[in-house]
């Protein structure tokens, strides 16, 4: 990630709907608890009326959906191509939380997305299916441009720590590297779940 600078694009600005802008402005700005009523209403308007399971909010799911949709949007990509900046979204790495057989696993891909209108990077965790948390895609944190590796570590370790505190065991396998390699992701996990015989990752 140090050698691959994440690129930026111009903001699409007023192309966000009012509901999208309200949710993004709350999530990428000064978040407060509980979530304000107007943000809850905006989430419902966007189709995220049902809160996820423990740990996350409807806004987490709505923000991930808005920005992943941005990445798929033809205009968004045309900006990237025009400016020779095609790194709007980059994969960080993929892990498997529960790979204990050939038919039961829980893969999650961590991705980083540049949000030009708000000038922040967003980290999204995308699961293969929504069973674990109620939604497959969840925004888990954001940061300003700068020391990107340290910022990504802080976001992901905070999310893992929350899961650990709710009883989640360490992930089972490192599946693939993107901007973050296996050694780095393993180091982050070691700091969240100190290694022991019971939680040591299985050999591939």
C-alpha angles and dihedrals in degrees: 000000000000091000096042109064113207110238132228135220135196114272119261085218113175093023087085112093117239091256093049092048092049093052094044093046091052096044097043094039131049105331116206133191127266100033109253117255093243091056091050089050091049090051090052090049089054092051099262100111096131113075117230121249120276122327100023139071137220087252090059089056095042094051092050091049094049094051098041086052088051091056091052092047114110093223091052091054093043089059090052094049093045092053094039089241109122098158097096089133125020129186113238100189144304128238135179115226100192112016099155098140142010091265103038120062141129111214120186127186119205115210135178121217128190112228103201100187090057096031094228138116117238126205116213127190111209119192125194090243138006100243098107100051107008095257129055097218122050133172107227104177148332139217143183123254113277130079093017099179093052091045093050090048091053093050096046096041090050090053093046091048091054090051091046090052088055091054102269114152123222116282115270105220141015104228106183143343129237120161089336119059129215095258092056095045090047091052090052091050092048088058093051097039109026106218120263135156090265098052103031109128115256118253113256 
